[in-house]
């Protein structure tokens, strides 16, 4: 995978703030906008609300939406490869 310095910076900012966010916003969805990475994070009840606000407020800038939890959830999805002969 190609390194992504913008995403790395947003993730690092989230990690630095995680403990503080857990005290007041556990379970909420955090919105962090790249051009405002040093500014306060906004919080939402649903991922949909956070993403919608991100598109509206980021004005073309990259943003991160992540749930404030003690540990990130890891989702494992089974995969299946189907090969079809299209003759």
Backbone as XML, in Angstrom:
<?xml version="1.0"?>
<chain id="A" units="angstrom">
  <residue number="1" name="UNK">
    <atom name="N" x="0.840" y="-1.167" z="0.000"/>
    <atom name="CA" x="0.000" y="0.000" z="0.000"/>
    <atom name="C" x="0.896" y="1.245" z="0.000"/>
  </residue>
  <residue number="2" name="UNK">
    <atom name="N" x="0.474" y="2.255" z="-0.715"/>
    <atom name="CA" x="1.224" y="3.500" z="-0.822"/>
    <atom name="C" x="1.017" y="4.334" z="0.444"/>
  </residue>
  <residue number="3" name="UNK">
    <atom name="N" x="2.097" y="4.865" z="1.025"/>
    <atom name="CA" x="1.947" y="5.722" z="2.209"/>
    <atom name="C" x="1.059" y="6.933" z="1.908"/>
  </residue>
  <residue number="4" name="UNK">
    <atom name="N" x="0.283" y="7.343" z="2.882"/>
    <atom name="CA" x="-0.617" y="8.486" z="2.733"/>
    <atom name="C" x="-0.350" y="9.452" z="3.882"/>
  </residue>
  <residue number="5" name="UNK">
    <atom name="N" x="0.488" y="10.473" z="3.654"/>
    <atom name="CA" x="0.856" y="11.382" z="4.741"/>
    <atom name="C" x="-0.328" y="12.162" z="5.324"/>
  </residue>
  <residue number="6" name="UNK">
    <atom name="N" x="-1.330" y="12.446" z="4.529"/>
    <atom name="CA" x="-2.507" y="13.165" z="5.045"/>
    <atom name="C" x="-3.267" y="12.278" z="6.022"/>
  </residue>
  <residue number="7" name="UNK">
    <atom name="N" x="-3.550" y="11.048" z="5.620"/>
    <atom name="CA" x="-4.244" y="10.126" z="6.505"/>
    <atom name="C" x="-3.404" y="9.814" z="7.738"/>
  </residue>
  <residue number="8" name="UNK">
    <atom name="N" x="-2.094" y="9.666" z="7.551"/>
    <atom name="CA" x="-1.210" y="9.417" z="8.697"/>
    <atom name="C" x="-1.289" y="10.553" z="9.712"/>
  </residue>
  <residue number="9" name="UNK">
    <atom name="N" x="-1.323" y="11.778" z="9.237"/>
    <atom name="CA" x="-1.392" y="12.932" z="10.145"/>
    <atom name="C" x="-2.733" y="12.983" z="10.884"/>
  </residue>
  <residue number="10" name="UNK">
    <atom name="N" x="-3.814" y="12.704" z="10.161"/>
    <atom name="CA" x="-5.132" y="12.681" z="10.798"/>
    <atom name="C" x="-5.214" y="11.567" z="11.839"/>
  </residue>
  <residue number="11" name="UNK">
    <atom name="N" x="-4.714" y="10.382" z="11.495"/>
    <atom name="CA" x="-4.728" y="9.254" z="12.443"/>
    <atom name="C" x="-3.886" y="9.572" z="13.678"/>
  </residue>
  <residue number="12" name="UNK">
    <atom name="N" x="-2.715" y="10.165" z="13.476"/>
    <atom name="CA" x="-1.843" y="10.513" z="14.604"/>
    <atom name="C" x="-2.519" y="11.533" z="15.516"/>
  </residue>
  <residue number="13" name="UNK">
    <atom name="N" x="-3.201" y="12.503" z="14.927"/>
    <atom name="CA" x="-3.911" y="13.498" z="15.720"/>
    <atom name="C" x="-5.030" y="12.836" z="16.525"/>
  </residue>
  <residue number="14" name="UNK">
    <atom name="N" x="-5.744" y="11.908" z="15.909"/>
    <atom name="CA" x="-6.799" y="11.179" z="16.615"/>
    <atom name="C" x="-6.210" y="10.416" z="17.804"/>
  </residue>
  <residue number="15" name="UNK">
    <atom name="N" x="-5.093" y="9.723" z="17.570"/>
    <atom name="CA" x="-4.471" y="8.924" z="18.639"/>
    <atom name="C" x="-3.998" y="9.798" z="19.801"/>
  </residue>
  <residue number="16" name="UNK">
    <atom name="N" x="-3.446" y="10.972" z="19.494"/>
    <atom name="CA" x="-3.007" y="11.884" z="20.557"/>
    <atom name="C" x="-4.182" y="12.348" z="21.405"/>
  </residue>
  <residue number="17" name="UNK">
    <atom name="N" x="-5.343" y="12.465" z="20.813"/>
    <atom name="CA" x="-6.525" y="12.985" z="21.506"/>
    <atom name="C" x="-7.442" y="11.892" z="22.059"/>
  </residue>
  <residue number="18" name="UNK">
    <atom name="N" x="-7.165" y="10.626" z="21.738"/>
    <atom name="CA" x="-8.096" y="9.540" z="22.073"/>
    <atom name="C" x="-8.484" y="9.530" z="23.557"/>
  </residue>
  <residue number="19" name="UNK">
    <atom name="N" x="-7.508" y="9.555" z="24.456"/>
    <atom name="CA" x="-7.803" y="9.467" z="25.895"/>
    <atom name="C" x="-8.717" y="10.611" z="26.339"/>
  </residue>
  <residue number="20" name="UNK">
    <atom name="N" x="-8.442" y="11.806" z="25.872"/>
    <atom name="CA" x="-9.257" y="12.967" z="26.243"/>
    <atom name="C" x="-10.671" y="12.842" z="25.661"/>
  </residue>
  <residue number="21" name="UNK">
    <atom name="N" x="-10.771" y="12.368" z="24.409"/>
    <atom name="CA" x="-12.083" y="12.226" z="23.774"/>
    <atom name="C" x="-12.912" y="11.139" z="24.461"/>
  </residue>
  <residue number="22" name="UNK">
    <atom name="N" x="-12.244" y="10.087" z="24.938"/>
    <atom name="CA" x="-12.960" y="8.998" z="25.603"/>
    <atom name="C" x="-13.689" y="9.476" z="26.854"/>
  </residue>
  <residue number="23" name="UNK">
    <atom name="N" x="-13.121" y="10.441" z="27.541"/>
    <atom name="CA" x="-13.734" y="10.934" z="28.781"/>
    <atom name="C" x="-15.089" y="11.602" z="28.548"/>
  </residue>
  <residue number="24" name="UNK">
    <atom name="N" x="-15.244" y="12.231" z="27.396"/>
    <atom name="CA" x="-16.473" y="12.996" z="27.180"/>
    <atom name="C" x="-17.285" y="12.568" z="25.956"/>
  </residue>
  <residue number="25" name="UNK">
    <atom name="N" x="-16.691" y="11.788" z="25.056"/>
    <atom name="CA" x="-17.379" y="11.469" z="23.797"/>
    <atom name="C" x="-17.300" y="9.991" z="23.415"/>
  </residue>
  <residue number="26" name="UNK">
    <atom name="N" x="-17.126" y="9.106" z="24.373"/>
    <atom name="CA" x="-17.001" y="7.678" z="24.047"/>
    <atom name="C" x="-18.231" y="7.193" z="23.276"/>
  </residue>
  <residue number="27" name="UNK">
    <atom name="N" x="-17.964" y="6.474" z="22.191"/>
    <atom name="CA" x="-19.029" y="5.929" z="21.358"/>
    <atom name="C" x="-19.493" y="6.857" z="20.263"/>
  </residue>
  <residue number="28" name="UNK">
    <atom name="N" x="-19.162" y="8.135" z="20.347"/>
    <atom name="CA" x="-19.536" y="9.104" z="19.312"/>
    <atom name="C" x="-18.604" y="8.949" z="18.100"/>
  </residue>
  <residue number="29" name="UNK">
    <atom name="N" x="-18.981" y="9.568" z="17.010"/>
    <atom name="CA" x="-18.176" y="9.557" z="15.787"/>
    <atom name="C" x="-17.482" y="10.911" z="15.663"/>
  </residue>
  <residue number="30" name="UNK">
    <atom name="N" x="-16.160" y="10.876" z="15.569"/>
    <atom name="CA" x="-15.353" y="12.092" z="15.484"/>
    <atom name="C" x="-15.134" y="12.472" z="14.023"/>
  </residue>
  <residue number="31" name="UNK">
    <atom name="N" x="-15.185" y="13.758" z="13.756"/>
    <atom name="CA" x="-14.876" y="14.307" z="12.435"/>
    <atom name="C" x="-13.644" y="15.185" z="12.575"/>
  </residue>
  <residue number="32" name="UNK">
    <atom name="N" x="-12.594" y="14.842" z="11.837"/>
    <atom name="CA" x="-11.370" y="15.642" z="11.827"/>
    <atom name="C" x="-11.081" y="16.033" z="10.384"/>
  </residue>
  <residue number="33" name="UNK">
    <atom name="N" x="-10.953" y="17.321" z="10.139"/>
    <atom name="CA" x="-10.709" y="17.844" z="8.793"/>
    <atom name="C" x="-9.236" y="18.214" z="8.680"/>
  </residue>
  <residue number="34" name="UNK">
    <atom name="N" x="-8.590" y="17.817" z="7.598"/>
    <atom name="CA" x="-7.148" y="17.981" z="7.449"/>
    <atom name="C" x="-6.687" y="19.421" z="7.606"/>
  </residue>
  <residue number="35" name="UNK">
    <atom name="N" x="-7.314" y="20.350" z="6.946"/>
    <atom name="CA" x="-6.843" y="21.743" z="7.013"/>
    <atom name="C" x="-7.062" y="22.352" z="8.387"/>
  </residue>
  <residue number="36" name="UNK">
    <atom name="N" x="-7.863" y="21.679" z="9.216"/>
    <atom name="CA" x="-8.128" y="22.172" z="10.570"/>
    <atom name="C" x="-7.722" y="21.139" z="11.608"/>
  </residue>
  <residue number="37" name="UNK">
    <atom name="N" x="-6.649" y="20.388" z="11.312"/>
    <atom name="CA" x="-6.267" y="19.273" z="12.171"/>
    <atom name="C" x="-5.931" y="19.726" z="13.595"/>
  </residue>
  <residue number="38" name="UNK">
    <atom name="N" x="-5.527" y="20.962" z="13.771"/>
    <atom name="CA" x="-5.217" y="21.473" z="15.100"/>
    <atom name="C" x="-6.419" y="22.010" z="15.849"/>
  </residue>
  <residue number="39" name="UNK">
    <atom name="N" x="-7.555" y="22.100" z="15.160"/>
    <atom name="CA" x="-8.760" y="22.646" z="15.780"/>
    <atom name="C" x="-9.550" y="21.549" z="16.489"/>
  </residue>
  <residue number="40" name="UNK">
    <atom name="N" x="-10.498" y="21.936" z="17.324"/>
    <atom name="CA" x="-11.313" y="20.932" z="18.020"/>
    <atom name="C" x="-12.032" y="20.013" z="17.043"/>
  </residue>
  <residue number="41" name="UNK">
    <atom name="N" x="-12.128" y="18.783" z="17.443"/>
    <atom name="CA" x="-12.839" y="17.782" z="16.669"/>
    <atom name="C" x="-14.334" y="17.938" z="16.927"/>
  </residue>
  <residue number="42" name="UNK">
    <atom name="N" x="-15.131" y="17.670" z="15.905"/>
    <atom name="CA" x="-16.585" y="17.680" z="16.088"/>
    <atom name="C" x="-17.051" y="16.242" z="16.287"/>
  </residue>
  <residue number="43" name="UNK">
    <atom name="N" x="-18.145" y="16.060" z="17.008"/>
    <atom name="CA" x="-18.641" y="14.729" z="17.330"/>
    <atom name="C" x="-20.099" y="14.581" z="16.911"/>
  </residue>
  <residue number="44" name="UNK">
    <atom name="N" x="-20.444" y="13.355" z="16.495"/>
    <atom name="CA" x="-21.780" y="13.070" z="15.983"/>
    <atom name="C" x="-22.255" y="11.731" z="16.531"/>
  </residue>
  <residue number="45" name="UNK">
    <atom name="N" x="-23.572" y="11.549" z="16.530"/>
    <atom name="CA" x="-24.151" y="10.304" z="17.036"/>
    <atom name="C" x="-24.009" y="9.147" z="16.057"/>
  </residue>
  <residue number="46" name="UNK">
    <atom name="N" x="-23.966" y="9.442" z="14.763"/>
    <atom name="CA" x="-23.872" y="8.381" z="13.763"/>
    <atom name="C" x="-22.736" y="8.660" z="12.789"/>
  </residue>
  <residue number="47" name="UNK">
    <atom name="N" x="-22.239" y="7.593" z="12.190"/>
    <atom name="CA" x="-21.195" y="7.731" z="11.161"/>
    <atom name="C" x="-21.745" y="8.525" z="9.976"/>
  </residue>
  <residue number="48" name="UNK">
    <atom name="N" x="-22.995" y="8.275" z="9.631"/>
    <atom name="CA" x="-23.613" y="8.981" z="8.500"/>
    <atom name="C" x="-23.619" y="10.488" z="8.728"/>
  </residue>
  <residue number="49" name="UNK">
    <atom name="N" x="-24.009" y="10.906" z="9.930"/>
    <atom name="CA" x="-24.033" y="12.343" z="10.234"/>
    <atom name="C" x="-22.638" y="12.941" z="10.159"/>
  </residue>
  <residue number="50" name="UNK">
    <atom name="N" x="-21.632" y="12.215" z="10.646"/>
    <atom name="CA" x="-20.252" y="12.713" z="10.629"/>
    <atom name="C" x="-19.728" y="12.829" z="9.203"/>
  </residue>
  <residue number="51" name="UNK">
    <atom name="N" x="-19.999" y="11.835" z="8.376"/>
    <atom name="CA" x="-19.542" y="11.867" z="6.979"/>
    <atom name="C" x="-20.243" y="12.985" z="6.218"/>
  </residue>
  <residue number="52" name="UNK">
    <atom name="N" x="-21.547" y="13.122" z="6.426"/>
    <atom name="CA" x="-22.298" y="14.190" z="5.761"/>
    <atom name="C" x="-21.737" y="15.559" z="6.141"/>
  </residue>
  <residue number="53" name="UNK">
    <atom name="N" x="-21.466" y="15.761" z="7.416"/>
    <atom name="CA" x="-20.874" y="17.031" z="7.864"/>
    <atom name="C" x="-19.480" y="17.211" z="7.275"/>
  </residue>
  <residue number="54" name="UNK">
    <atom name="N" x="-18.734" y="16.136" z="7.172"/>
    <atom name="CA" x="-17.396" y="16.215" z="6.582"/>
    <atom name="C" x="-17.437" y="16.717" z="5.149"/>
  </residue>
  <residue number="55" name="UNK">
    <atom name="N" x="-18.317" y="16.159" z="4.344"/>
    <atom name="CA" x="-18.439" y="16.621" z="2.956"/>
    <atom name="C" x="-18.885" y="18.067" z="2.888"/>
  </residue>
  <residue number="56" name="UNK">
    <atom name="N" x="-19.776" y="18.461" z="3.801"/>
    <atom name="CA" x="-20.285" y="19.831" z="3.794"/>
    <atom name="C" x="-19.243" y="20.835" z="4.277"/>
  </residue>
  <residue number="57" name="UNK">
    <atom name="N" x="-18.497" y="20.491" z="5.325"/>
    <atom name="CA" x="-17.598" y="21.445" z="5.965"/>
    <atom name="C" x="-16.167" y="21.419" z="5.440"/>
  </residue>
  <residue number="58" name="UNK">
    <atom name="N" x="-15.741" y="20.312" z="4.855"/>
    <atom name="CA" x="-14.329" y="20.180" z="4.476"/>
    <atom name="C" x="-13.974" y="20.946" z="3.209"/>
  </residue>
  <residue number="59" name="UNK">
    <atom name="N" x="-14.956" y="21.339" z="2.428"/>
    <atom name="CA" x="-14.726" y="22.130" z="1.212"/>
    <atom name="C" x="-13.622" y="21.539" z="0.342"/>
  </residue>
  <residue number="60" name="UNK">
    <atom name="N" x="-13.720" y="20.261" z="0.074"/>
    <atom name="CA" x="-12.748" y="19.618" z="-0.802"/>
    <atom name="C" x="-11.498" y="19.099" z="-0.110"/>
  </residue>
  <residue number="61" name="UNK">
    <atom name="N" x="-11.345" y="19.383" z="1.175"/>
    <atom name="CA" x="-10.195" y="18.887" z="1.927"/>
    <atom name="C" x="-10.475" y="17.462" z="2.393"/>
  </residue>
  <residue number="62" name="UNK">
    <atom name="N" x="-9.418" y="16.729" z="2.673"/>
    <atom name="CA" x="-9.572" y="15.369" z="3.177"/>
    <atom name="C" x="-10.006" y="15.416" z="4.643"/>
  </residue>
  <residue number="63" name="UNK">
    <atom name="N" x="-10.746" y="14.407" z="5.052"/>
    <atom name="CA" x="-11.180" y="14.348" z="6.451"/>
    <atom name="C" x="-11.233" y="12.898" z="6.902"/>
  </residue>
  <residue number="64" name="UNK">
    <atom name="N" x="-11.251" y="12.738" z="8.223"/>
    <atom name="CA" x="-11.295" y="11.430" z="8.852"/>
    <atom name="C" x="-12.538" y="11.357" z="9.728"/>
  </residue>
  <residue number="65" name="UNK">
    <atom name="N" x="-13.276" y="10.257" z="9.619"/>
    <atom name="CA" x="-14.394" y="9.974" z="10.502"/>
    <atom name="C" x="-14.063" y="8.664" z="11.197"/>
  </residue>
  <residue number="66" name="UNK">
    <atom name="N" x="-14.068" y="8.703" z="12.523"/>
    <atom name="CA" x="-13.686" y="7.519" z="13.281"/>
    <atom name="C" x="-14.451" y="7.498" z="14.596"/>
  </residue>
  <residue number="67" name="UNK">
    <atom name="N" x="-14.890" y="6.308" z="15.002"/>
    <atom name="CA" x="-15.628" y="6.197" z="16.260"/>
    <atom name="C" x="-14.658" y="6.247" z="17.432"/>
  </residue>
  <residue number="68" name="UNK">
    <atom name="N" x="-15.061" y="6.966" z="18.474"/>
    <atom name="CA" x="-14.226" y="7.127" z="19.659"/>
    <atom name="C" x="-14.465" y="5.918" z="20.571"/>
  </residue>
  <residue number="69" name="UNK">
    <atom name="N" x="-13.521" y="4.990" z="20.535"/>
    <atom name="CA" x="-13.570" y="3.774" z="21.338"/>
    <atom name="C" x="-12.217" y="3.550" z="21.990"/>
  </residue>
  <residue number="70" name="UNK">
    <atom name="N" x="-12.190" y="2.738" z="23.052"/>
    <atom name="CA" x="-10.915" y="2.436" z="23.704"/>
    <atom name="C" x="-9.972" y="1.740" z="22.745"/>
  </residue>
  <residue number="71" name="UNK">
    <atom name="N" x="-10.499" y="0.832" z="21.954"/>
    <atom name="CA" x="-9.715" y="0.136" z="20.932"/>
    <atom name="C" x="-10.515" y="0.148" z="19.642"/>
  </residue>
  <residue number="72" name="UNK">
    <atom name="N" x="-9.827" y="0.308" z="18.529"/>
    <atom name="CA" x="-10.508" y="0.284" z="17.239"/>
    <atom name="C" x="-11.076" y="-1.101" z="16.981"/>
  </residue>
  <residue number="73" name="UNK">
    <atom name="N" x="-12.246" y="-1.132" z="16.412"/>
    <atom name="CA" x="-12.858" y="-2.400" z="16.024"/>
    <atom name="C" x="-12.190" y="-2.896" z="14.750"/>
  </residue>
  <residue number="74" name="UNK">
    <atom name="N" x="-11.950" y="-4.178" z="14.707"/>
    <atom name="CA" x="-11.410" y="-4.793" z="13.501"/>
    <atom name="C" x="-12.507" y="-5.661" z="12.920"/>
  </residue>
  <residue number="75" name="UNK">
    <atom name="N" x="-12.833" y="-5.402" z="11.689"/>
    <atom name="CA" x="-13.881" y="-6.160" z="11.024"/>
    <atom name="C" x="-13.224" y="-7.129" z="10.057"/>
  </residue>
  <residue number="76" name="UNK">
    <atom name="N" x="-13.500" y="-8.388" z="10.231"/>
    <atom name="CA" x="-12.982" y="-9.390" z="9.316"/>
    <atom name="C" x="-14.116" y="-9.829" z="8.413"/>
  </residue>
  <residue number="77" name="UNK">
    <atom name="N" x="-13.846" y="-9.803" z="7.147"/>
    <atom name="CA" x="-14.862" y="-10.189" z="6.187"/>
    <atom name="C" x="-14.351" y="-11.378" z="5.379"/>
  </residue>
  <residue number="78" name="UNK">
    <atom name="N" x="-15.144" y="-12.418" z="5.304"/>
    <atom name="CA" x="-14.724" y="-13.529" z="4.461"/>
    <atom name="C" x="-14.772" y="-13.090" z="3.003"/>
  </residue>
  <residue number="79" name="UNK">
    <atom name="N" x="-13.939" y="-13.657" z="2.212"/>
    <atom name="CA" x="-13.970" y="-13.330" z="0.794"/>
    <atom name="C" x="-14.030" y="-14.613" z="0.000"/>
  </residue>
  <residue number="80" name="UNK">
    <atom name="N" x="-14.519" y="-14.484" z="-1.166"/>
    <atom name="CA" x="-14.650" y="-15.623" z="-2.044"/>
    <atom name="C" x="-14.363" y="-15.138" z="-3.453"/>
  </residue>
  <residue number="81" name="UNK">
    <atom name="N" x="-13.549" y="-15.845" z="-4.127"/>
    <atom name="CA" x="-13.211" y="-15.475" z="-5.493"/>
    <atom name="C" x="-14.025" y="-16.345" z="-6.430"/>
  </residue>
  <residue number="82" name="UNK">
    <atom name="N" x="-14.747" y="-15.692" z="-7.295"/>
    <atom name="CA" x="-15.539" y="-16.416" z="-8.284"/>
    <atom name="C" x="-14.952" y="-16.098" z="-9.655"/>
  </residue>
  <residue number="83" name="UNK">
    <atom name="N" x="-14.571" y="-17.130" z="-10.345"/>
    <atom name="CA" x="-14.029" y="-16.957" z="-11.694"/>
    <atom name="C" x="-15.054" y="-17.513" z="-12.669"/>
  </residue>
  <residue number="84" name="UNK">
    <atom name="N" x="-15.507" y="-16.667" z="-13.547"/>
    <atom name="CA" x="-16.498" y="-17.101" z="-14.527"/>
    <atom name="C" x="-15.882" y="-17.034" z="-15.922"/>
  </residue>
  <residue number="85" name="UNK">
    <atom name="N" x="-16.194" y="-17.989" z="-16.721"/>
    <atom name="CA" x="-15.717" y="-18.029" z="-18.097"/>
    <atom name="C" x="-16.727" y="-17.253" z="-18.943"/>
  </residue>
  <residue number="86" name="UNK">
    <atom name="N" x="-16.290" y="-16.146" z="-19.501"/>
    <atom name="CA" x="-17.188" y="-15.269" z="-20.290"/>
    <atom name="C" x="-16.921" y="-15.448" z="-21.768"/>
  </residue>
  <residue number="87" name="UNK">
    <atom name="N" x="-17.211" y="-16.617" z="-22.302"/>
    <atom name="CA" x="-17.026" y="-16.822" z="-23.749"/>
    <atom name="C" x="-18.298" y="-16.551" z="-24.501"/>
  </residue>
</chain>
